[in-house]
Amino acid sequence: METTNNSTPEYVLTLDCPEQPGIVHAVSGFLLEHSCDIVDNHQYGQRGDGSEGHFFMRMHFASNGVDTLEELRSAFAHLAERYGMSWQLERHGSRRKVLIMVSKFGHCLNDLLFRARIGELPVDVVAVVSNHTDHQTLVEWHGIPFFHIPVTPDTKANAEARLLQLVDDLDVELVVLARYMQVLSDNLTRRLDGRAINIHHSFLPSFKGAKPYHQAYARGVKTVGATAHYVNSELDEGPIISQQVVEVDHTYGPEDLVAAGRDTECKALSNAVRWHCEGRVILQGNRTVVLR
């Protein structure tokens, strides 16, 4: 658990770059030069098999307040260029603007809205989009705008265009598919690359289609779980962020498996959203590094 001191501004630096000597020393030296104090640090050096490795870091630090965020960013850019870093520097505790998409199953939506409401997630849910109206009353009770955007084969392109317009108009930083049961086009997934998270049951690629838990019951599965991942053009095969698994046995009927699955879906998705918004997830090709 990170500790904070509200009397001084605090920041989170997330970076990755080719593995090489001196990275930690250089970053620590930069913070010392700017009178910053390290609060928490997670790092991981990935060694390649016969090839160059890669380095990942998430550092939470407190500043003396002399340098502004923009001044720190400008100064760090020179160091980042020297080491070939991909990096982000944000205020610690900053809240991300999130748009949630949902269809008829409301458990993940309800869980995210509750966690956001009590402050467990560092997010501001700026809108909920659905191809149905089942959850409009719930969303509006939370004081969040609800947008009904029906989707048919003939209207799919227009529906996605309207979604992207909302993303732009509301300055959305993350789109969360909370059991949104529509396949996104390749164009949309490219536009949302690295900033859209989906949830699905962990049986995939087994038990595709309708009623996966009933299919699993028929096969006598011994675990139930869920996977939260970034959205890409490969259906349900984007880079994995979070997974949850629970053991089950022969006493679990189909509805028991569904209930167990709901719990794992909620937890995996909320973890993925929180880790992404806290700057703990770094994309590396088809996989992620999560600096928890």
Beta strands, then each sheet from edge to edge (+ up, - down):
strand 1: 10-18
strand 2: 37-46
strand 3: 54-62
strand 4: 86-91
strand 5: 96-102
strand 6: 123-130
strand 7: 146-148
strand 8: 174-177
strand 9: 196-201
strand 10: 223-230
strand 11: 240-247
strand 12: 281-284
strand 13: 287-290
sheet 1: 2+ 3- 1+ 4-
sheet 2: 7+ 6+ 5+ 8+ 9+ 10- 11+
sheet 3: 12+ 13-
end
